[in-house]
């Protein structure tokens, strides 16, 4: 525990770096910027809605992808696993999650 920080007020996210991850601590509800400055950059976040995505100009034609992870987090990455060969630990987790409770049959099909 950190002095002056209540656990219920704290949130965190992981940033992928060359030799592992960096853990960032932030306040719940605080809008934080995720910087995508290279292809295949990825983050693991608790709530993607509390982040602003900053994408470098030279990556403006790349896909930004958010994938749910079975641990309740979301992977946010730039670049596809097929075309760009980006690694995504969340993809296998997503396949498992979709098999739970007949997920595919419960999807809403008609958007209005």
C-alpha positions as CSV (number, residue, x, y, z in Angstrom):
1,X,0.0,0.0,0.0
2,X,1.2,3.5,-0.8
3,X,0.8,6.3,1.7
4,X,-2.1,8.6,1.0
5,X,-3.7,6.3,-1.7
6,X,-6.8,4.4,-0.8
7,X,-7.1,1.1,-2.7
8,X,-10.7,1.9,-3.9
9,X,-9.5,5.1,-5.4
10,X,-6.6,3.5,-7.3
11,X,-6.4,1.9,-10.8
12,X,-3.5,0.7,-12.8
13,X,-2.5,-0.5,-16.2
14,X,0.4,-2.4,-17.8
15,X,2.5,-1.0,-20.6
16,X,4.4,-3.5,-22.8
17,X,8.1,-2.7,-23.1
18,X,10.9,-4.5,-24.8
19,X,11.9,-6.6,-21.7
20,X,8.6,-7.0,-20.0
21,X,6.0,-4.6,-18.6
22,X,5.8,-1.3,-16.7
23,X,3.0,-1.0,-14.1
24,X,1.4,2.4,-13.9
25,X,-0.8,3.6,-11.1
26,X,-3.6,6.2,-11.6
27,X,-6.7,7.5,-9.8
28,X,-10.0,5.9,-10.6
29,X,-11.9,8.1,-13.1
30,X,-8.8,10.0,-14.2
31,X,-8.4,10.1,-18.0
32,X,-5.0,8.8,-18.9
33,X,-3.3,8.9,-22.3
34,X,-2.1,5.7,-23.9
35,X,0.7,6.5,-26.4
36,X,1.0,4.3,-29.5
37,X,4.3,5.2,-31.1
38,X,5.3,1.9,-32.7
39,X,3.5,-1.0,-34.3
40,X,2.3,-3.8,-32.0
41,X,2.5,-1.6,-28.9
42,X,0.1,-3.0,-26.3
43,X,-1.4,-2.1,-23.0
44,X,-3.5,-4.1,-20.5
45,X,-6.2,-1.8,-18.9
46,X,-9.0,-2.3,-16.5
47,X,-11.5,0.0,-18.1
48,X,-10.8,1.2,-21.7
49,X,-13.3,4.1,-21.3
50,X,-10.9,5.9,-18.9
51,X,-8.1,6.2,-21.5
52,X,-7.5,8.5,-24.4
53,X,-5.6,6.9,-27.3
54,X,-2.8,9.0,-28.8
55,X,-1.6,7.5,-32.1
56,X,1.6,8.7,-33.8
57,X,1.0,10.2,-37.2
58,X,3.0,7.5,-39.0
59,X,0.6,4.8,-37.5
60,X,-2.6,6.6,-38.6
61,X,-3.6,3.7,-41.0
62,X,-3.2,0.9,-38.5
63,X,-6.0,-0.7,-36.6
64,X,-6.4,0.0,-32.9
65,X,-7.8,-3.2,-31.3
66,X,-9.4,-3.8,-27.9
67,X,-9.7,-7.4,-26.8
68,X,-11.3,-8.6,-23.5
69,X,-9.1,-10.8,-21.4
70,X,-10.6,-13.5,-19.1
71,X,-9.1,-11.8,-16.0
72,X,-11.4,-8.8,-16.5
73,X,-8.8,-6.6,-18.1
74,X,-8.7,-5.4,-21.7
75,X,-5.8,-5.6,-24.1
76,X,-5.5,-2.4,-26.2
77,X,-3.0,-2.7,-29.1
78,X,-2.1,-1.2,-32.4
79,X,-1.6,-3.6,-35.3
80,X,-3.2,-6.9,-36.3
81,X,-2.0,-10.4,-35.4
82,X,-2.3,-11.6,-39.0
83,X,-1.1,-8.7,-41.3
84,X,1.4,-7.2,-38.8
85,X,2.3,-10.3,-36.9
86,X,1.7,-8.6,-33.5
87,X,1.5,-10.9,-30.5
88,X,-1.7,-10.9,-28.5
89,X,-2.0,-13.0,-25.3
90,X,-5.6,-11.9,-25.2
91,X,-6.7,-13.7,-28.4
92,X,-6.5,-17.2,-26.8
93,X,-8.3,-15.8,-23.7
94,X,-11.0,-14.4,-26.0
95,X,-11.6,-17.8,-27.6
96,X,-12.1,-19.4,-24.2
97,X,-14.4,-16.6,-23.1
98,X,-16.6,-16.9,-26.1
99,X,-17.3,-20.6,-25.4
100,X,-18.8,-19.8,-22.0
101,X,-22.6,-19.9,-21.6
102,X,-23.4,-20.1,-25.3
103,X,-22.0,-16.6,-25.9
104,X,-22.4,-16.6,-29.7
105,X,-26.1,-17.3,-29.7
106,X,-26.8,-14.4,-27.3
107,X,-25.2,-11.7,-29.5
108,X,-27.6,-9.0,-30.6
109,X,-27.8,-9.2,-34.4
110,X,-30.0,-6.2,-35.4
111,X,-28.4,-2.8,-34.9
112,X,-30.8,0.1,-35.2
